Amino acid sequence: MKRFIPLLFSSCVFVQAQAQLKAEEALQKVFTTLSLQSPEIDGDTLTLLQNGAWEALSYLESTGGSREDLQEAVPDYYRFFKEKATIKLINPKNTNEYGMEIEVAYRVNKAAEIELLKNGAVQQRWQILYLDQNYMALDMGALRVFFTHTPPQE
């Protein structure tokens, strides 16, 4: 029994070290993705963008910085349909609910930018930094935001 306890303790330490290593690798991957200078899109942009709902995970100010500047994002919700997007923003007074829901027309241009439209005129542009079947990163002006898929809420 005495030999079993140190072995069990060593195993727990090893598992914790492995988990910490995986977390560090994930943080580095998110930081690297948010630091991209040109878009990386793994497939058809519209198909990937419209393939389910997106939830914000983390962000970095667009002015740059280091990995230590990476922040956890509130889980705002984004869903891109054929011509409209639904955006649900977390209520700052109660982070367990959405405070505002916006429906906005959009299009994606050849420069891999999401153009938000009002009466057909571009109101804002978000640069797609990264997009694949599981993750998305956008430069939204002041912030660069990293997203993952989330269950649809419509």
N, C-alpha and C positions, 0 to 999 in steps of 0.2 A: 504493500500500500504506500509506503514511503517513497518508492521509486515512481509510482504512478502520479503523485501530486506534482513533482517537478516537471514531469513529461507533459502533464495536462497544462500547467502554467506556461511552459515553453510553447506549446501549441497555440494557446490563447494569444501570447505575445506575437507569435508569427502571423496569426490571422489578423490581428490588429495592425501589424506593420504592413501586411499586404493590402488591407483596406485603405490605409493611409497613403500608400504608394498609388493605388488606383485613383483616389481622390485628387492627389497631386497631379497625376497625368491628365485627369479630366479638366482640372482648373487650367492647366497649361494649354490644353487643346482649345478650350473656350477662349482664353486670352489670345492665342495665336489666330483663331478664327476672327475675333473681333478686331484684330490688327491688320487684316488683309487690306491690300491697296487696290486690288482688282477682283472682280467677281469670280467665284468658283461655283459653278452650277453643274450638278451631276444629273443631267437629263433635260427634258422639256420644262422650261420655266413655269408656264401656266399650269401644266399638269401637276407638277410638284407643289406649287403654291396653293392650288385649289384642292389638294388631296388631304382633306381633313382640317381640323382646327389647330391653332398654334397658341402656346402659352409662353409668356416671357419668363425666362429663368434668371438671367443675369445681364448686367450692363457695364459699360465703360464709357466715360465721357469721351466725346469725339476728339478732344484735344490730345488724347493719347494717355500715356502713363505706363505704369508697370503692372505686372500681374497682381501686385498688392492693392492696386486701385480698382480691381474687379469687384463689383457689388452685386448682391443678390437683388433681383428685381421683384416687385410685386407681381403676382400672376395675372397680369392683364391678358385678355382673351382676344384673339384675332382669327377671323374666318373669312377667307376669300372665296366668293362665289364667282359665277361667270363674269358679271359686270359690276357687282357691288361687294363691298366688304362690310362685315359686322365687327365692330370693335366694342368690347366691354371693358371699362376701366374700373379697377378696384376702388371702392369707397375709402378715402383716406381716414375717415372717422371710424369705420368698421371694416377691417380687412377681410372679413368673412363674407362680404357681399359686394356686388358691383354697385357703383355709385352713378355711373353714366353709361348709356349704350348709344352708340353712333352707327348709323348706316350711311356709307359713303360710296359714290361711284369711283371706280379706279380703272386704270389700264397699266399694262407693263410695256415700256418702250424698248427699243433695240439696245439701249445701254444698260439693260437689266435694272431699270428704276421703276418702282411702283409710283405712279402719278395719281395722287388723290385729286378728284375733280369736283367742281361745283359749277353747275350750268355749263358743263363742257370745258371749262377753263381749269388749268392746272393750279391748284392751291398749295400743294406741297409735293415734294419728291423724296422718296426713301430709296436709297441705293441698296440693292441686294448684294451683300458681301459673300454670302454662302447659302447654298440651298441644296438639300438632298432629300431622300425619303423620310428622314427622321428629324433633321435640324435645319434651322434657318438663322441667319444673322443679317440684320439690317442696320445701315447707317441712317438714323432718323433725324439728322441735323445735329442737335446738341448731344445726343446719345447714340451709342452703338449697342444694339440689344440682341441677345442670343435667345432663341426660341426652341421649344421642343413641341412635338405633337401632344395634344390633349383630347379627351373625348368631346365630341360636338355637344353644344348646349342649345340647339335650336329645336 
